[in-house]
Amino acid sequence: MGKTVLDLAGNDPEIEIAAQCDLDDPIAPAMKNCDVAIDFSHPNAIDEICRAALEHGRSLVIGTTGHSPQQRRMIESSSHSLPIVFAS
Protein backbone atom coordinates (compact mmCIF):
# COMPACT_ATOMS: atom_id res chain seq x y z
CA MET A 1 0.00 0.00 0.00
CA GLY A 2 2.79 2.44 0.83
CA LYS A 3 4.32 2.00 -2.62
CA THR A 4 0.95 2.78 -4.22
CA VAL A 5 0.57 5.94 -2.14
CA LEU A 6 4.12 6.98 -3.03
CA ASP A 7 3.53 6.33 -6.75
CA LEU A 8 0.25 8.27 -6.77
CA ALA A 9 1.72 11.19 -4.86
CA GLY A 10 4.73 11.26 -7.17
CA ASN A 11 2.42 11.62 -10.17
CA ASP A 12 0.40 14.48 -8.68
CA PRO A 13 1.85 17.89 -9.60
CA GLU A 14 0.35 19.46 -6.46
CA ILE A 15 2.16 17.08 -4.10
CA GLU A 16 5.83 17.31 -3.27
CA ILE A 17 7.37 14.26 -1.64
CA ALA A 18 9.66 15.73 1.01
CA ALA A 19 11.14 12.42 2.18
CA GLN A 20 10.75 8.68 2.05
CA CYS A 21 11.82 6.62 5.05
CA ASP A 22 12.43 2.92 5.36
CA LEU A 23 12.07 1.09 8.68
CA ASP A 24 15.72 1.58 9.65
CA ASP A 25 15.78 5.30 8.77
CA PRO A 26 15.44 7.96 11.48
CA ILE A 27 12.08 9.71 11.23
CA ALA A 28 12.82 13.07 12.89
CA PRO A 29 14.95 14.55 10.06
CA ALA A 30 12.19 13.79 7.54
CA MET A 31 9.58 15.50 9.73
CA LYS A 32 11.47 18.80 9.52
CA ASN A 33 10.67 19.19 5.82
CA CYS A 34 7.06 18.05 5.48
CA ASP A 35 3.57 19.36 6.12
CA VAL A 36 1.97 15.94 6.57
CA ALA A 37 3.52 12.54 7.25
CA ILE A 38 1.82 9.53 5.69
CA ASP A 39 2.58 6.27 7.49
CA PHE A 40 2.14 2.89 5.83
CA SER A 41 5.06 1.23 7.59
CA HIS A 42 4.92 -1.12 10.58
CA PRO A 43 3.06 -0.80 13.88
CA ASN A 44 6.33 -0.82 15.82
CA ALA A 45 7.35 2.45 14.15
CA ILE A 46 4.40 4.43 15.52
CA ASP A 47 6.01 5.60 18.78
CA GLU A 48 8.93 7.21 16.94
CA ILE A 49 6.58 8.62 14.29
CA CYS A 50 4.28 10.20 16.89
CA ARG A 51 7.20 11.63 18.89
CA ALA A 52 8.75 13.18 15.77
CA ALA A 53 5.40 14.56 14.61
CA LEU A 54 4.78 16.09 18.03
CA GLU A 55 8.29 17.56 18.13
CA HIS A 56 7.86 19.21 14.73
CA GLY A 57 4.11 19.92 14.86
CA ARG A 58 3.27 17.79 11.81
CA SER A 59 -0.05 16.23 10.86
CA LEU A 60 -0.24 12.46 10.43
CA VAL A 61 -2.13 10.08 8.18
CA ILE A 62 -1.75 6.56 9.57
CA GLY A 63 -2.72 3.65 7.34
CA THR A 64 -0.69 0.98 9.09
CA THR A 65 -2.69 -1.82 10.71
CA GLY A 66 -2.05 -4.13 13.63
CA HIS A 67 -1.32 -1.61 16.40
CA SER A 68 -1.37 -2.87 19.97
CA PRO A 69 -3.65 -1.24 22.55
CA GLN A 70 -0.62 0.67 23.91
CA GLN A 71 0.24 1.94 20.42
CA ARG A 72 -3.37 2.99 19.86
CA ARG A 73 -3.21 4.96 23.13
CA MET A 74 -0.07 6.71 21.84
CA ILE A 75 -1.92 7.67 18.66
CA GLU A 76 -4.95 8.87 20.63
CA SER A 77 -2.76 10.87 23.01
CA SER A 78 -0.92 12.47 20.08
CA SER A 79 -4.25 13.38 18.46
CA HIS A 80 -4.91 15.83 21.30
CA SER A 81 -2.04 17.97 19.96
CA LEU A 82 -1.94 17.07 16.24
CA PRO A 83 -4.38 16.54 13.40
CA ILE A 84 -4.33 12.77 12.83
CA VAL A 85 -6.25 10.58 10.39
CA PHE A 86 -6.07 7.02 11.68
CA ALA A 87 -7.54 4.72 9.05
CA SER A 88 -6.69 1.20 10.07
Backbone as JSON Lines, residues from 0, in Angstrom:
{"i":0,"aa":"M","n":[0.82,-1.2,0.0],"ca":[0.0,0.0,0.0],"c":[0.86,1.26,0.0]}
{"i":1,"aa":"G","n":[1.93,1.26,0.78],"ca":[2.79,2.44,0.83],"c":[3.39,2.78,-0.52]}
{"i":2,"aa":"K","n":[3.76,1.76,-1.29],"ca":[4.32,2.0,-2.62],"c":[3.27,2.64,-3.53]}
{"i":3,"aa":"T","n":[2.03,2.2,-3.42],"ca":[0.95,2.78,-4.22],"c":[0.75,4.24,-3.87]}
{"i":4,"aa":"V","n":[0.72,4.55,-2.59],"ca":[0.57,5.94,-2.14],"c":[1.73,6.78,-2.67]}
{"i":5,"aa":"L","n":[2.94,6.27,-2.55],"ca":[4.12,6.98,-3.03],"c":[4.05,7.21,-4.54]}
{"i":6,"aa":"D","n":[3.65,6.2,-5.3],"ca":[3.53,6.33,-6.75],"c":[2.47,7.37,-7.12]}
{"i":7,"aa":"L","n":[1.32,7.31,-6.48],"ca":[0.25,8.27,-6.77],"c":[0.66,9.69,-6.42]}
{"i":8,"aa":"A","n":[1.27,9.86,-5.26],"ca":[1.72,11.19,-4.86],"c":[2.79,11.72,-5.81]}
{"i":9,"aa":"G","n":[3.68,10.86,-6.26],"ca":[4.73,11.26,-7.17],"c":[4.22,11.7,-8.52]}
{"i":10,"aa":"N","n":[3.02,11.24,-8.89],"ca":[2.42,11.62,-10.17],"c":[1.46,12.79,-10.06]}
{"i":11,"aa":"D","n":[1.29,13.34,-8.89],"ca":[0.4,14.48,-8.68],"c":[1.23,15.75,-8.63]}
{"i":12,"aa":"P","n":[1.02,16.68,-9.57],"ca":[1.85,17.89,-9.6],"c":[1.66,18.81,-8.39]}
{"i":13,"aa":"E","n":[0.59,18.61,-7.63],"ca":[0.35,19.46,-6.46],"c":[0.95,18.89,-5.18]}
{"i":14,"aa":"I","n":[1.56,17.72,-5.27],"ca":[2.16,17.08,-4.1],"c":[3.66,17.0,-4.29]}
{"i":15,"aa":"E","n":[4.38,17.45,-3.28],"ca":[5.83,17.31,-3.27],"c":[6.2,16.29,-2.2]}
{"i":16,"aa":"I","n":[6.92,15.27,-2.6],"ca":[7.37,14.26,-1.64],"c":[8.64,14.8,-0.99]}
{"i":17,"aa":"A","n":[8.54,15.12,0.29],"ca":[9.66,15.73,1.01],"c":[10.69,14.69,1.44]}
{"i":18,"aa":"A","n":[10.23,13.48,1.73],"ca":[11.14,12.42,2.18],"c":[10.44,11.08,2.08]}
{"i":19,"aa":"Q","n":[11.25,10.06,1.99],"ca":[10.75,8.68,2.05],"c":[11.65,7.94,3.03]}
{"i":20,"aa":"C","n":[11.04,7.31,4.02],"ca":[11.82,6.62,5.05],"c":[11.54,5.13,5.02]}
{"i":21,"aa":"D","n":[12.58,4.35,5.17],"ca":[12.43,2.92,5.36],"c":[12.46,2.64,6.86]}
{"i":22,"aa":"L","n":[12.19,1.41,7.26],"ca":[12.07,1.09,8.68],"c":[13.32,1.41,9.49]}
{"i":23,"aa":"D","n":[14.48,1.32,8.9],"ca":[15.72,1.58,9.65],"c":[16.15,3.04,9.61]}
{"i":24,"aa":"D","n":[15.42,3.88,8.89],"ca":[15.78,5.3,8.77],"c":[15.24,6.09,9.96]}
{"i":25,"aa":"P","n":[15.99,7.09,10.43],"ca":[15.44,7.96,11.48],"c":[14.31,8.81,10.91]}
{"i":26,"aa":"I","n":[13.27,9.0,11.69],"ca":[12.08,9.71,11.23],"c":[12.21,11.22,11.43]}
{"i":27,"aa":"A","n":[12.8,11.65,12.54],"ca":[12.82,13.07,12.89],"c":[13.36,13.97,11.78]}
{"i":28,"aa":"P","n":[14.47,13.65,11.12],"ca":[14.95,14.55,10.06],"c":[13.93,14.73,8.92]}
{"i":29,"aa":"A","n":[13.19,13.69,8.6],"ca":[12.19,13.79,7.54],"c":[11.03,14.68,7.96]}
{"i":30,"aa":"M","n":[10.69,14.69,9.24],"ca":[9.58,15.5,9.73],"c":[9.86,17.0,9.62]}
{"i":31,"aa":"K","n":[11.12,17.38,9.6],"ca":[11.47,18.8,9.52],"c":[10.99,19.43,8.22]}
{"i":32,"aa":"N","n":[10.91,18.64,7.15],"ca":[10.67,19.19,5.82],"c":[9.32,18.84,5.23]}
{"i":33,"aa":"C","n":[8.37,18.43,6.04],"ca":[7.06,18.05,5.48],"c":[5.94,18.83,6.16]}
{"i":34,"aa":"D","n":[4.78,18.8,5.52],"ca":[3.57,19.36,6.12],"c":[2.75,18.25,6.77]}
{"i":35,"aa":"V","n":[2.73,17.1,6.11],"ca":[1.97,15.94,6.57],"c":[2.83,14.7,6.39]}
{"i":36,"aa":"A","n":[2.82,13.82,7.37],"ca":[3.52,12.54,7.25],"c":[2.47,11.46,7.01]}
{"i":37,"aa":"I","n":[2.71,10.64,6.01],"ca":[1.82,9.53,5.69],"c":[2.54,8.24,6.07]}
{"i":38,"aa":"D","n":[1.94,7.48,6.98],"ca":[2.58,6.27,7.49],"c":[1.87,5.02,7.0]}
{"i":39,"aa":"F","n":[2.58,4.23,6.22],"ca":[2.14,2.89,5.83],"c":[3.31,1.95,6.09]}
{"i":40,"aa":"S","n":[3.83,1.98,7.3],"ca":[5.06,1.23,7.59],"c":[4.78,-0.04,8.39]}
{"i":41,"aa":"H","n":[5.04,0.03,9.67],"ca":[4.92,-1.12,10.58],"c":[4.43,-0.58,11.91]}
{"i":42,"aa":"P","n":[3.56,-1.3,12.61],"ca":[3.06,-0.8,13.88],"c":[4.15,-0.42,14.88]}
{"i":43,"aa":"N","n":[5.27,-1.12,14.86],"ca":[6.33,-0.82,15.82],"c":[7.02,0.51,15.57]}
{"i":44,"aa":"A","n":[6.75,1.15,14.45],"ca":[7.35,2.45,14.15],"c":[6.53,3.61,14.71]}
{"i":45,"aa":"I","n":[5.32,3.34,15.19],"ca":[4.4,4.43,15.52],"c":[4.87,5.3,16.68]}
{"i":46,"aa":"D","n":[5.55,4.76,17.67],"ca":[6.01,5.6,18.78],"c":[6.99,6.66,18.28]}
{"i":47,"aa":"E","n":[7.96,6.25,17.47],"ca":[8.93,7.21,16.94],"c":[8.24,8.21,16.0]}
{"i":48,"aa":"I","n":[7.3,7.74,15.21],"ca":[6.58,8.62,14.29],"c":[5.79,9.66,15.06]}
{"i":49,"aa":"C","n":[5.07,9.25,16.08],"ca":[4.28,10.2,16.89],"c":[5.19,11.19,17.61]}
{"i":50,"aa":"R","n":[6.28,10.72,18.2],"ca":[7.2,11.63,18.89],"c":[7.77,12.67,17.94]}
{"i":51,"aa":"A","n":[8.19,12.24,16.75],"ca":[8.75,13.18,15.77],"c":[7.69,14.16,15.28]}
{"i":52,"aa":"A","n":[6.48,13.67,15.05],"ca":[5.4,14.56,14.61],"c":[5.08,15.59,15.68]}
{"i":53,"aa":"L","n":[5.04,15.16,16.93],"ca":[4.78,16.09,18.03],"c":[5.9,17.12,18.15]}
{"i":54,"aa":"E","n":[7.14,16.67,18.02],"ca":[8.29,17.56,18.13],"c":[8.27,18.64,17.05]}
{"i":55,"aa":"H","n":[7.83,18.28,15.85],"ca":[7.86,19.21,14.73],"c":[6.48,19.77,14.36]}
{"i":56,"aa":"G","n":[5.45,19.39,15.1],"ca":[4.11,19.92,14.86],"c":[3.54,19.51,13.51]}
{"i":57,"aa":"R","n":[3.72,18.27,13.12],"ca":[3.27,17.79,11.81],"c":[2.02,16.93,11.93]}
{"i":58,"aa":"S","n":[1.15,17.06,10.95],"ca":[-0.05,16.23,10.86],"c":[0.34,14.82,10.42]}
{"i":59,"aa":"L","n":[-0.51,13.86,10.78],"ca":[-0.24,12.46,10.43],"c":[-1.45,11.82,9.74]}
{"i":60,"aa":"V","n":[-1.16,11.01,8.75],"ca":[-2.13,10.08,8.18],"c":[-1.55,8.7,8.42]}
{"i":61,"aa":"I","n":[-2.26,7.88,9.18],"ca":[-1.75,6.56,9.57],"c":[-2.62,5.5,8.91]}
{"i":62,"aa":"G","n":[-2.02,4.73,8.02],"ca":[-2.72,3.65,7.34],"c":[-2.22,2.28,7.74]}
{"i":63,"aa":"T","n":[-1.24,2.24,8.61],"ca":[-0.69,0.98,9.09],"c":[-1.72,0.27,9.97]}
{"i":64,"aa":"T","n":[-1.77,-1.03,9.88],"ca":[-2.69,-1.82,10.71],"c":[-1.91,-2.62,11.75]}
{"i":65,"aa":"G","n":[-2.64,-3.21,12.67],"ca":[-2.05,-4.13,13.63],"c":[-1.44,-3.49,14.86]}
{"i":66,"aa":"H","n":[-1.86,-2.27,15.2],"ca":[-1.32,-1.61,16.4],"c":[-1.85,-2.27,17.67]}
{"i":67,"aa":"S","n":[-0.99,-2.33,18.66],"ca":[-1.37,-2.87,19.97],"c":[-2.22,-1.82,20.7]}
{"i":68,"aa":"P","n":[-2.9,-2.22,21.76],"ca":[-3.65,-1.24,22.55],"c":[-2.76,-0.09,23.05]}
{"i":69,"aa":"Q","n":[-1.54,-0.38,23.45],"ca":[-0.62,0.67,23.91],"c":[-0.28,1.62,22.76]}
{"i":70,"aa":"Q","n":[-0.06,1.09,21.58],"ca":[0.24,1.94,20.42],"c":[-0.96,2.79,20.04]}
{"i":71,"aa":"R","n":[-2.15,2.22,20.15],"ca":[-3.37,2.99,19.86],"c":[-3.52,4.14,20.87]}
{"i":72,"aa":"R","n":[-3.16,3.89,22.12],"ca":[-3.21,4.96,23.13],"c":[-2.23,6.08,22.78]}
{"i":73,"aa":"M","n":[-1.05,5.72,22.27],"ca":[-0.07,6.71,21.84],"c":[-0.64,7.57,20.71]}
{"i":74,"aa":"I","n":[-1.3,6.94,19.76],"ca":[-1.92,7.67,18.66],"c":[-3.01,8.59,19.19]}
{"i":75,"aa":"E","n":[-3.86,8.06,20.06],"ca":[-4.95,8.87,20.63],"c":[-4.39,10.04,21.42]}
{"i":76,"aa":"S","n":[-3.38,9.8,22.23],"ca":[-2.76,10.87,23.01],"c":[-2.18,11.94,22.08]}
{"i":77,"aa":"S","n":[-1.51,11.52,21.03],"ca":[-0.92,12.47,20.08],"c":[-1.99,13.28,19.37]}
{"i":78,"aa":"S","n":[-3.17,12.68,19.18],"ca":[-4.25,13.38,18.46],"c":[-4.81,14.56,19.25]}
{"i":79,"aa":"H","n":[-4.48,14.67,20.52],"ca":[-4.91,15.83,21.3],"c":[-4.09,17.07,20.94]}
{"i":80,"aa":"S","n":[-2.92,16.86,20.33],"ca":[-2.04,17.97,19.96],"c":[-1.85,18.11,18.45]}
{"i":81,"aa":"L","n":[-2.19,17.09,17.69],"ca":[-1.94,17.07,16.24],"c":[-3.18,16.62,15.48]}
{"i":82,"aa":"P","n":[-3.36,17.14,14.26],"ca":[-4.38,16.54,13.4],"c":[-3.89,15.16,12.95]}
{"i":83,"aa":"I","n":[-4.69,14.14,13.2],"ca":[-4.33,12.77,12.83],"c":[-5.53,12.1,12.16]}
{"i":84,"aa":"V","n":[-5.28,11.48,11.01],"ca":[-6.25,10.58,10.39],"c":[-5.71,9.18,10.62]}
{"i":85,"aa":"F","n":[-6.48,8.38,11.34],"ca":[-6.07,7.02,11.68],"c":[-7.04,6.07,11.0]}
{"i":86,"aa":"A","n":[-6.63,5.5,9.89],"ca":[-7.54,4.72,9.05],"c":[-7.12,3.26,8.99]}
{"i":87,"aa":"S","n":[-7.07,2.61,10.13],"ca":[-6.69,1.2,10.07],"c":[-7.62,0.34,10.88]}
